Amino acid sequence: MKEILKCGLILCVICVVASGLLAAVYSFTSAQIDKQNKNETGEALKQVMPRAIRFEAVKSGEEITYYRCYGKDNKVNGFIFKAKAKGYSSEIETLAGLSLQKKITAIKVISQNETPGLGTRVTDETFSQQFTGKSAGDISQVSAISGATISSRAVIKSVEEKLKELQKILK
C-alpha cells in the first residue's frame, strides 16, 4: 500500500511540474502565436481580394460576419466572407472574396485536416479557380473533385450558403 501511495505522489508531482512548465511556455508564446495568426489572416485576405489595401471586420456580437475591403481611393471595392463546413474528416474553413458586382474574386481554403492526397486536393488551384467569376446562382456549376467528393462538395455548399446569406445582409 505504501508503495502505491509513493508512486501516486511521484506521478502527481511530475504532472504538476509538467503542467506548470506547459503554462509558462504558453504564456511566453501566446503573443507570438496571435501575431502569426493575424499575419496569416492578413495574407489570406490579400490573396482573395488583391486590389484591396485595407480590410475592416464587420462583426455581429463577437463573431466576424464579413470584411469590407477598401481600395487606394478609400472606397469599398468588395467584401470577404468566411465559410465553414464539415468535410470528410474535418471542418474546412474557406475565405472567399466578393466583388461589388456580387461575383467571387477568389477563394482560399485556410483550414482543413482532410485525408492527405485526396481531401487535401480542395486546396489545389485547379479546384479553387472554378469559383472565380461565379455568383450565388452559378456556384452549383463548380465540379467536385473525384476521389474527394465529400470534401469538395462541402466547400462548394458552404461558399454557396454563406454567399447567399451575405447577399441578404448587403441589400
N, C-alpha and C positions, 0 to 999 in steps of 0.2 A: 504494500500500500504506500509506504514511504517513497519507494522508487517511482511510482506513478505520479505522485504529487510533485516530486522533484522534476521529473521530465515535463510535466504540465507547466510548472513555474518557469522553467527554462524556455519552453516554447512560447509562453506568454511574454517574457522579456524580449525575445527575438522579434516577435510580432510588433510589440510597442516600438522598439528601436527602428524596425523597418518602416513602420507607418510614419514615424517622426521624420525619418530621412526622406521618404517619399513626399511628405507635406512640405518639407524645406525646399526640395528640388522644384516642386510645383510653384512655390511662392517666388522663387528666383526666375523661373522660365515663363510664367504665365503672361507677363507683359510682352515678352518677345513673341510668344505664340499668337497673342492677339494682334500684334503688329503684322506678323507674317500673314495671318488670315485676312486682314484688311488689305494688304498689298495684293494678295491673290484675287480677292474680290474685285479690286480696282482694275487689275489686268483683265479679268474676265469681262467686266463691264465695257472696257475699251475694245475688246475683241468683238463683242456683239453689236456695238454701236461705235464704229471707228471715227465717225465725224464729230462726235461729242467731245467736249473738253471738260465738262463739269457734270456731275451726277448728283441729284438731290433725291434722297429717300423720302417716299410718301408712306406714312405709317397709319395703321389702323390699330390703335392701342399701342402695344409694344412690338407688334409684328410689322415688318416692311411689306406693304402691299405691292408697290412697284417703285421704279425710279423714273424721275423726269430727267431727260438728257438735254443739255444746253450746248449750242454751238458757239463759235467765235463771236457772233453778234449778240450773245447772251439771250437768245430766244430759244424756246423749246423746239428741238428738232426730232424728238422721238421719245420713246419710253422703253423701259426694260422691265421684264417680269420674271419671276422665278416660278417654275413648275416642278411639282414633285409627284412621283407615282411609284408604286410597288412594282419592281421588275420581277425577274425570275427568282433571284436570291437576295436582293437588297432594295433599298429605296434609291431611286435615281432622281437626282436634282439637276435641273436644266435651267440655264438663263437664256432668255430669248429677247432680241431687240425688235422693236416695233416702230415703223416709220409713222409720220403724221398721216399718211395715206392708209394706215392700218394694215400694212404688209410687213411680213417678217424680214428683217435685215440679215439676221444670222442667229444661230443657236449654238450653245456650248454646254456640254454635259460637264458639270462642275463637281459632281459627287456620284460615285457608283461603286459597288463591290460585286459586280456580276461575274459570271463564270469566265475565267481567262480564255481568250481565243474565240469565244462565242458571244456572250452577252456584252463583253467589253467593246465589241465592234460598234456599239452605239456612239462611241467617241470618235469613230472614223469620219473624216471629212466627206467621203462619198455619201454617207448617210445624212449628215447634218446639212450639206449643201442642198438637199432636196427641199428643205424648208424655205430657203431664200426666195423672196418674192411672193410667198403664199399668204392668202388671207384666211380668216376663220373658216370660210366655206371650202377652201381648196386643200386644207391640210389632209383630208381623207385620201388625197391622191398620192401622198408620200408612201413609198413602198417600204414594207417591213423587210428586215434582214433575214434571209433564210438561215435557219440554224439558231437564230436569236430572235425569234418571232415575239416571244413574251416581252423581252426587254425593249425591243424596238417599238412594239405597239404601246407599251407603257409610256414611252417618251412621246409618241405621236398623240396619244389620248390626253396626256397631261398638258401638253402645249396647247392643244385644241381647246380643252376645257378652260384653262387659265386665260387664254386669249379671248374667249367669249365673255368670261367674267370681267376682264379688264375693259373690253369694249363697252359693256354696260356702265361701268364706273366712269369712263371718259366721256360719255354722251352728255 
